[in-house]
Each structure stands twice: as C-alpha cells, then as structure tokens.
Amino acid sequence: MKKLIETIVKPLVDHPEDVRIGVEERQGRLVCSLSVHPEDMGKVIGKQGRVASAIRTVVNSAEGASRKRVRVDIMD
C-alpha cells in the first residue's frame, strides 16, 4: 500500500521529497499515515476533499487482494 500511495501522491506535490508514509496494523486493519510538506496539503486534499477521497477510493479498491481494511490519514 505504501508504494501505491507514493505513486499517486508524489506527482501531485511540489515537494515530493517531503512525502512520508507510515504504515501500521491496528485492530486487524492497515492504517497509512500520509504526511506532506505544509504547502502541498491543499493539493493532496483538493477542493472539497475530492483528491483525498479519490486517493482513499483507489487504496481501498487495491486492498481487495490483501483482505484487510485500509485507512489513509492525511497529516501535516
């Protein structure tokens, strides 16, 4: 999942070197914490959260093979 999120997010931002993704398992689900440069938060979230929602949709679609629920948290 980490690689998938990197592939989606890095082309969107102006500071791809500041993209950090932490993955941990909590209560049978994968929690991916996405951190970007403060100037890039708007680009990752998008208008009315549409980009963030699209990222979550793609990640949840891809998780079907792993059979674990995935949550993506966007942090600054």
C-alpha positions as CSV (number, residue, x, y, z in Angstrom):
1,M,0.0,0.0,0.0
2,K,2.8,2.4,0.8
3,K,4.2,2.2,-2.7
4,L,0.8,2.7,-4.2
5,I,0.2,5.9,-2.2
6,E,3.6,7.2,-3.1
7,T,2.9,6.6,-6.8
8,I,-0.3,8.6,-6.5
9,V,0.8,11.4,-4.3
10,K,4.4,12.3,-5.4
11,P,3.4,13.6,-8.9
12,L,0.7,15.8,-7.2
13,V,3.0,17.8,-4.9
14,D,5.7,20.4,-5.4
15,H,7.9,18.8,-2.7
16,P,8.0,15.0,-3.4
17,E,11.0,14.6,-1.1
18,D,8.8,15.5,1.9
19,V,6.2,12.8,1.3
20,R,6.3,10.4,4.2
21,I,4.1,7.4,4.6
22,G,3.9,5.3,7.8
23,V,2.1,2.0,7.8
24,E,1.0,0.1,10.9
25,E,-1.6,-2.5,11.7
26,R,-4.2,-1.7,14.3
27,Q,-7.1,-4.0,15.2
28,G,-6.8,-6.0,12.0
29,R,-6.7,-3.0,9.7
30,L,-3.8,-1.2,8.0
31,V,-3.5,2.5,8.9
32,C,-1.5,4.5,6.4
33,S,-0.4,7.9,7.8
34,L,0.4,10.3,4.9
35,S,2.5,13.4,5.7
36,V,3.4,16.1,3.1
37,H,5.0,19.5,3.1
38,P,2.6,22.1,4.5
39,E,2.5,24.0,1.2
40,D,1.3,20.8,-0.5
41,M,-1.6,20.0,1.8
42,G,-4.2,21.7,-0.4
43,K,-3.0,19.8,-3.4
44,V,-3.4,16.4,-1.6
45,I,-6.7,17.3,-0.1
46,G,-8.2,19.1,-3.2
47,K,-11.3,21.1,-3.5
48,Q,-13.9,19.9,-1.0
49,G,-11.7,16.9,-0.3
50,R,-12.1,15.3,-3.7
51,V,-8.4,14.4,-4.2
52,A,-8.2,12.8,-0.7
53,S,-11.4,10.9,-1.4
54,A,-10.1,9.6,-4.7
55,I,-6.8,8.5,-3.1
56,R,-8.8,6.6,-0.4
57,T,-11.0,5.0,-3.1
58,V,-8.1,3.8,-5.1
59,V,-6.3,2.4,-2.0
60,N,-9.5,0.7,-0.7
61,S,-10.0,-0.9,-4.2
62,A,-6.5,-2.2,-4.2
63,E,-6.8,-3.7,-0.7
64,G,-9.2,-6.3,-2.0
65,A,-6.3,-8.7,-2.6
66,S,-5.0,-8.4,1.0
67,R,-8.4,-8.8,2.6
68,K,-7.6,-6.1,5.2
69,R,-9.4,-2.8,5.5
70,V,-7.1,0.2,4.9
71,R,-7.5,3.7,6.3
72,V,-5.5,6.6,5.0
73,D,-4.9,9.5,7.3
74,I,-3.5,12.8,5.9
75,M,-1.4,14.7,8.4
76,D,0.6,17.9,8.1
